[in-house]
């Protein structure tokens, strides 16, 4: 093991004591929680971080504002670290849509430019910002997805000399198909095309390295796999493209002399913080920091491997019941979907909800998404519930 800012990071040959973290999540006393691809429960330490900030404001007002700023910069560093970026490339945003919208509205589009996106497959957050550009003469080209995911080959097939950007989710929300971002990054680099990633279904679930993947942008908020809260996330903008992205909104915080309120001096910052136009969302940032510290304490590699083990257990058990299970293990990240043989999906979903199993239904399939602190016994319990279900 090696010591890091957030505590001990565990190597793969010495896995973290996953079950010891279960006490951080009291929701597990009430539910079998397999819905981290939807809205995750947050941890006691994240809640405590928000309370600590609130107590500071209640008792001291703005007295400690400078310490809030210093802590925010620490959290910016944690966000950069979990995706392999530098702090100067990270901006705080309200949510994934906010970050993707900043990219879409910030580039210098020209009539006839094209964006490639699997609009029929993607979550709307990664569709509507690009479709909104059609009023400016930008064409949206559909990436074919016959296998339920975006492949480098499919992207290459739709690229033209007018394509300026490829927009893709790192993991598809409905099918669970994991995008090979490293290979896709090579395709985009060869073609001189920008790569924009909706990372909400990967950050906190599997290791993410934006530099290795050659991604130019990544946006994700914290209420899913990062185990944070709604209303806060971060946007990564690669240093070499930062000058090309114009902030859609600007304010006092966007400037180089932000804390000098005695003069008007409009000079935009050169780093990603230029996208933060006004007062910081300190409660969210404090929660995000605590959530990221927890994830880095356990270790992204260990988390990804553990989730993979749990999904393999689910896969085996559900297939033994005759269920149609997807995606295939090689295309999987943290999501498994299934169709029970001959069962009404809505009825089975209602039954699972009655049994206090938190899950989702996406595009006609039941979606399960465990996290590292779930147990093998819980996976077996889910399988047992499906086995015991009898349509009414």
C-alpha positions as CSV (number, residue, x, y, z in Angstrom):
1,X,0.0,0.0,0.0
2,X,1.0,3.6,-0.4
3,X,-0.1,6.7,1.5
4,X,-2.0,9.4,-0.3
5,X,-3.8,12.7,0.6
6,X,-7.1,10.9,1.3
7,X,-5.6,8.0,3.2
8,X,-4.4,4.6,2.2
9,X,-4.6,3.6,-1.4
10,X,-4.8,-0.1,-2.0
11,X,-3.0,-2.0,-4.7
12,X,-4.7,-4.8,-6.5
13,X,-2.6,-7.4,-4.7
14,X,-3.9,-6.0,-1.4
15,X,-7.6,-5.2,-1.9
16,X,-9.4,-2.8,0.3
17,X,-11.6,-4.2,3.1
18,X,-14.7,-3.3,1.1
19,X,-17.3,-4.5,3.6
20,X,-15.8,-2.2,6.3
21,X,-17.2,0.8,4.3
22,X,-20.7,-0.4,4.6
23,X,-21.2,1.5,7.8
24,X,-20.7,4.7,5.8
25,X,-24.0,4.0,4.0
26,X,-26.9,3.5,6.4
27,X,-29.3,3.1,3.5
28,X,-28.0,-0.5,3.3
29,X,-30.0,-1.2,6.5
30,X,-33.2,-0.5,4.6
31,X,-32.6,-1.5,1.0
32,X,-30.6,-3.8,-1.3
33,X,-29.1,-0.9,-3.2
34,X,-28.3,-1.7,-6.8
35,X,-29.1,1.6,-8.4
36,X,-25.8,3.6,-8.5
37,X,-26.3,4.2,-12.2
38,X,-29.4,6.1,-11.2
39,X,-29.0,8.1,-7.9
40,X,-26.6,6.8,-5.4
41,X,-26.8,7.1,-1.6
42,X,-24.2,9.4,-0.2
43,X,-21.9,8.6,2.7
44,X,-21.9,9.7,6.3
45,X,-18.6,11.4,5.7
46,X,-20.0,13.4,2.8
47,X,-23.0,14.5,4.9
48,X,-20.6,15.4,7.7
49,X,-18.5,17.6,5.4
50,X,-21.7,19.5,4.3
51,X,-22.7,19.9,8.0
52,X,-19.3,21.1,9.0
53,X,-19.5,23.9,6.4
54,X,-23.0,24.8,7.4
55,X,-22.0,24.9,11.1
56,X,-19.2,27.2,10.1
57,X,-21.6,29.6,8.3
58,X,-24.1,29.4,11.2
59,X,-21.6,30.2,13.8
60,X,-19.1,32.4,12.1
61,X,-20.7,33.9,9.0
62,X,-18.2,34.7,6.3
63,X,-15.2,34.9,8.6
64,X,-13.6,31.7,7.2
65,X,-14.4,32.3,3.6
66,X,-10.7,32.1,2.6
67,X,-10.5,28.6,4.1
68,X,-13.6,27.6,2.0
69,X,-11.7,28.7,-1.1
70,X,-8.6,26.8,-0.1
71,X,-10.7,23.7,0.5
72,X,-12.4,24.1,-2.9
73,X,-9.0,24.1,-4.5
74,X,-8.1,20.9,-2.7
75,X,-11.3,19.3,-4.0
76,X,-10.4,20.6,-7.5
77,X,-7.1,18.7,-7.2
78,X,-9.0,15.5,-6.1
79,X,-11.3,15.8,-9.1
80,X,-8.3,16.2,-11.4
81,X,-6.5,13.2,-9.8
82,X,-9.4,10.8,-10.2
83,X,-9.5,11.3,-14.0
84,X,-5.7,11.8,-14.6
85,X,-5.9,15.5,-15.3
86,X,-4.3,18.7,-13.8
87,X,-6.2,21.0,-11.5
88,X,-5.9,23.8,-14.1
89,X,-8.0,21.7,-16.5
90,X,-11.0,21.3,-14.0
91,X,-14.0,23.5,-13.5
92,X,-16.8,23.0,-11.0
93,X,-20.2,22.7,-12.7
94,X,-23.8,22.1,-11.5
95,X,-24.2,18.8,-13.3
96,X,-23.2,16.8,-16.4
97,X,-25.6,18.8,-18.7
98,X,-24.1,22.0,-17.5
99,X,-20.6,20.9,-18.4
100,X,-21.6,19.5,-21.8
101,X,-23.5,22.7,-22.5
102,X,-20.5,24.8,-21.8
103,X,-18.5,22.9,-24.4
104,X,-21.3,22.9,-27.0
105,X,-21.9,26.7,-26.6
106,X,-18.3,27.6,-26.2
107,X,-16.8,26.3,-29.4
108,X,-16.6,28.5,-32.5
109,X,-19.0,26.7,-34.8
110,X,-19.5,27.5,-38.4
111,X,-22.4,26.6,-40.6
112,X,-21.8,23.2,-42.1
113,X,-19.8,21.8,-39.2
114,X,-20.8,18.4,-37.9
115,X,-21.1,16.7,-34.6
116,X,-21.2,12.8,-34.4
117,X,-23.3,11.4,-31.7
118,X,-25.4,8.3,-31.1
119,X,-28.6,10.4,-30.5
120,X,-30.9,7.4,-30.5
121,X,-28.9,5.6,-27.8
122,X,-27.4,8.3,-25.5
123,X,-28.9,9.9,-22.4
124,X,-30.5,13.2,-23.4
125,X,-27.8,15.2,-21.6
126,X,-25.4,14.1,-24.3
127,X,-27.9,14.7,-27.2
128,X,-29.8,18.0,-26.6
129,X,-26.7,20.3,-26.3
130,X,-25.6,19.2,-29.8
131,X,-29.1,19.2,-31.4
132,X,-29.4,22.8,-30.0
133,X,-26.6,23.7,-32.4
134,X,-28.7,22.9,-35.4
135,X,-30.1,26.4,-35.3
136,X,-26.6,27.6,-35.9
137,X,-26.1,25.5,-39.0
138,X,-24.4,22.6,-37.3
139,X,-25.4,19.1,-38.5
140,X,-25.7,16.2,-36.1
141,X,-24.6,12.9,-37.6
142,X,-25.9,9.7,-36.1
143,X,-23.4,7.1,-35.0
144,X,-24.8,3.6,-35.7
145,X,-25.1,1.3,-32.6
146,X,-26.4,-2.1,-33.7
147,X,-24.7,-3.7,-30.6
148,X,-26.1,-1.3,-28.1
149,X,-22.8,0.7,-27.8
150,X,-20.6,3.1,-29.6
151,X,-17.5,1.5,-31.2
152,X,-14.5,3.2,-32.7
153,X,-15.3,1.5,-36.1
154,X,-18.8,3.0,-36.0
155,X,-17.5,6.4,-35.3
156,X,-14.9,6.2,-38.0
157,X,-17.7,5.3,-40.5
158,X,-19.5,8.6,-40.0
159,X,-16.6,11.0,-39.9
160,X,-16.3,13.5,-42.7
161,X,-14.0,16.5,-43.4
162,X,-16.7,18.6,-41.7
163,X,-16.8,16.7,-38.5
164,X,-15.4,18.7,-35.6
165,X,-16.4,16.8,-32.6
166,X,-17.5,13.3,-31.4
167,X,-19.8,13.2,-28.4
168,X,-20.0,9.9,-26.5
169,X,-20.8,8.5,-23.1
170,X,-18.1,6.5,-21.5
171,X,-20.8,4.0,-20.5
172,X,-24.2,3.9,-22.0
173,X,-26.9,4.5,-19.4
174,X,-29.5,2.1,-20.7
175,X,-27.5,-0.8,-22.2
176,X,-24.4,-0.6,-19.9
177,X,-22.1,-0.9,-22.9
178,X,-18.6,0.5,-22.1
179,X,-17.0,2.6,-24.8
180,X,-13.4,1.9,-25.6
181,X,-12.3,5.4,-25.1
182,X,-8.6,4.7,-25.7
183,X,-9.3,3.3,-29.2
184,X,-11.9,6.0,-29.9
185,X,-9.4,8.7,-28.9
186,X,-6.9,7.3,-31.4
187,X,-9.6,7.5,-34.2
188,X,-10.4,11.1,-33.3
189,X,-6.7,12.1,-33.0
190,X,-6.0,10.7,-36.5
191,X,-8.9,12.6,-37.9
192,X,-8.2,15.9,-36.1
193,X,-11.6,15.7,-34.3
194,X,-12.4,16.8,-30.8
195,X,-13.6,14.1,-28.3
196,X,-16.2,15.0,-25.7
197,X,-17.1,12.5,-23.1
198,X,-20.1,12.2,-20.8
199,X,-18.3,10.5,-17.9
200,X,-21.1,10.2,-15.3
201,X,-21.4,6.4,-15.7
202,X,-17.7,5.8,-15.3
203,X,-16.0,8.2,-12.9
204,X,-16.1,6.5,-9.5
205,X,-17.0,3.1,-11.0
206,X,-13.9,2.2,-13.2
207,X,-10.5,3.8,-13.7
208,X,-10.6,6.9,-15.9
209,X,-7.6,8.5,-17.6
210,X,-8.4,11.4,-19.9
211,X,-4.9,11.8,-21.1
212,X,-4.5,8.1,-22.1
213,X,-7.9,8.3,-23.9
214,X,-6.9,11.6,-25.6
215,X,-10.2,13.1,-24.5
216,X,-10.5,16.9,-24.9
217,X,-13.6,17.2,-22.6
218,X,-15.2,15.2,-19.9
219,X,-18.2,16.2,-17.8
220,X,-19.7,14.3,-14.8
221,X,-21.6,15.1,-11.7
222,X,-21.3,13.4,-8.4
223,X,-24.7,11.9,-7.5
224,X,-24.1,8.5,-9.2
225,X,-20.9,6.5,-9.0
226,X,-19.0,9.2,-7.2
227,X,-21.3,8.8,-4.2
228,X,-21.7,12.6,-3.8
229,X,-24.8,14.7,-4.0
230,X,-26.9,16.3,-6.8
231,X,-26.0,19.8,-7.9
232,X,-22.2,19.5,-8.1
233,X,-19.8,18.0,-10.6
234,X,-16.8,18.9,-12.7
235,X,-15.8,19.6,-16.3
236,X,-12.5,18.7,-17.7
237,X,-11.1,20.7,-20.6
238,X,-7.7,19.7,-22.0
239,X,-5.1,22.5,-21.6
240,X,-4.4,22.7,-25.3
241,X,-8.0,23.4,-26.2
242,X,-8.9,25.7,-23.3
243,X,-8.2,28.9,-25.4
244,X,-10.6,27.6,-28.0
245,X,-13.6,27.4,-25.6
246,X,-15.4,30.7,-24.9
247,X,-17.3,30.8,-21.7
248,X,-21.0,31.0,-22.4
249,X,-21.4,32.9,-19.1
250,X,-18.9,35.1,-17.3
251,X,-18.9,36.9,-14.0
252,X,-16.5,38.2,-11.4
253,X,-15.0,34.7,-10.7
254,X,-14.2,34.2,-14.3
255,X,-11.5,36.9,-14.2
256,X,-7.8,37.1,-13.2
257,X,-8.4,39.6,-10.4
258,X,-11.6,38.1,-9.1
259,X,-11.3,39.1,-5.5
260,X,-10.6,42.8,-6.2
261,X,-14.1,44.3,-6.2
262,X,-12.8,47.9,-6.2
263,X,-12.1,48.1,-9.9
264,X,-13.4,46.9,-13.2
265,X,-10.8,44.7,-14.8
266,X,-12.1,42.3,-17.3
267,X,-9.4,39.8,-18.1
268,X,-10.5,36.1,-18.3
269,X,-8.6,33.5,-16.5
270,X,-6.5,31.2,-18.7
271,X,-7.5,28.0,-16.8
272,X,-10.7,26.0,-16.6
273,X,-11.9,28.1,-13.7
274,X,-12.9,30.8,-16.3
275,X,-16.1,28.7,-16.6
276,X,-17.1,29.4,-13.0
277,X,-18.9,32.7,-13.3
278,X,-20.0,33.4,-9.7
279,X,-20.2,32.4,-6.1
280,X,-19.1,28.8,-5.4
281,X,-21.5,26.0,-4.4
282,X,-19.6,25.3,-1.2
283,X,-21.9,22.7,0.3
284,X,-21.7,20.6,-2.9
285,X,-18.0,21.1,-3.2
286,X,-17.5,20.0,0.4
287,X,-19.6,16.9,-0.3
288,X,-17.8,16.2,-3.5
289,X,-14.5,16.4,-1.7
290,X,-15.4,13.9,0.9
291,X,-16.9,11.6,-1.7
292,X,-13.7,11.7,-3.8
293,X,-11.5,11.2,-0.8
294,X,-13.4,8.0,-0.1
295,X,-13.1,6.7,-3.6
296,X,-9.4,7.5,-3.8
297,X,-8.9,5.9,-0.4
298,X,-10.3,2.6,-1.7
299,X,-8.6,3.1,-5.1
300,X,-10.2,3.2,-8.6
301,X,-8.5,0.0,-9.7
302,X,-9.8,-1.9,-6.7
303,X,-13.3,-0.4,-7.0
304,X,-13.5,-1.4,-10.7
305,X,-12.3,-4.9,-10.0
306,X,-14.7,-5.4,-7.1
307,X,-17.7,-4.2,-9.1
308,X,-16.6,-6.6,-11.9
309,X,-16.7,-9.5,-9.4
310,X,-20.1,-8.6,-8.2
311,X,-21.5,-8.3,-11.8
312,X,-20.0,-11.7,-12.7
313,X,-21.8,-13.2,-9.7
314,X,-25.1,-11.6,-10.9
315,X,-24.4,-12.7,-14.5
316,X,-23.9,-16.3,-13.5
317,X,-26.9,-16.5,-11.3
318,X,-29.3,-14.8,-13.7
319,X,-28.2,-16.8,-16.7
320,X,-28.7,-20.0,-14.7
321,X,-32.4,-18.8,-14.4
322,X,-32.6,-18.4,-18.1
323,X,-32.5,-14.7,-18.1
324,X,-31.2,-12.7,-21.1
325,X,-28.2,-10.8,-19.6
326,X,-26.2,-7.9,-21.1
327,X,-23.8,-6.4,-21.9
328,X,-21.2,-9.0,-22.5
329,X,-18.4,-9.0,-19.9
330,X,-15.9,-7.5,-22.2
331,X,-18.2,-4.5,-22.8
332,X,-19.2,-4.0,-19.2
333,X,-18.4,-1.4,-16.6
334,X,-20.8,-1.1,-13.7
335,X,-24.2,-1.9,-15.2
336,X,-25.9,-5.2,-15.9
337,X,-29.3,-5.4,-17.5
338,X,-31.5,-8.5,-17.9
339,X,-34.8,-9.8,-19.1
340,X,-36.4,-12.7,-17.2
341,X,-37.8,-15.5,-19.3
342,X,-41.4,-15.0,-20.0
343,X,-41.9,-12.4,-17.2
344,X,-43.5,-9.0,-17.3
345,X,-40.7,-6.6,-16.7
346,X,-42.9,-4.0,-15.1
347,X,-44.4,-6.5,-12.8
348,X,-41.1,-8.0,-11.8
349,X,-39.8,-4.5,-11.2
350,X,-42.7,-3.7,-8.9
351,X,-42.1,-7.0,-7.0
352,X,-38.4,-6.1,-6.5
353,X,-39.4,-2.7,-5.3
354,X,-41.7,-4.3,-2.8
355,X,-38.8,-6.3,-1.6
356,X,-36.8,-3.1,-1.1
357,X,-34.4,-3.6,-4.0
358,X,-33.4,-0.3,-5.5
359,X,-33.0,-0.7,-9.2
360,X,-34.1,0.9,-12.5
361,X,-35.9,-0.1,-15.7
362,X,-34.3,1.3,-18.8
363,X,-35.7,0.7,-22.3
364,X,-37.6,-2.4,-21.3
365,X,-34.9,-4.1,-19.3
366,X,-34.1,-4.3,-15.6
367,X,-30.9,-2.4,-14.8
368,X,-28.7,-3.3,-11.8
369,X,-25.7,-1.3,-10.8
370,X,-23.9,-2.4,-7.6
371,X,-21.0,-0.5,-6.0
372,X,-17.8,-1.7,-4.2
373,X,-19.4,-1.9,-0.8
374,X,-22.2,-4.3,-1.9
375,X,-21.6,-7.9,-1.0
376,X,-21.7,-11.2,-2.9
377,X,-24.5,-12.3,-0.5
378,X,-26.6,-9.4,-1.8
379,X,-26.0,-10.5,-5.4
380,X,-27.2,-13.9,-4.4
381,X,-30.2,-12.4,-2.7
382,X,-31.2,-10.6,-5.9
383,X,-30.9,-13.8,-7.9
384,X,-33.0,-15.6,-5.3
385,X,-35.7,-13.0,-5.5
386,X,-35.9,-13.3,-9.2
387,X,-36.0,-17.1,-8.9
388,X,-38.8,-16.8,-6.3
389,X,-40.9,-14.4,-8.3
390,X,-44.2,-15.8,-9.5
391,X,-46.3,-13.6,-11.9
392,X,-49.6,-12.8,-10.4
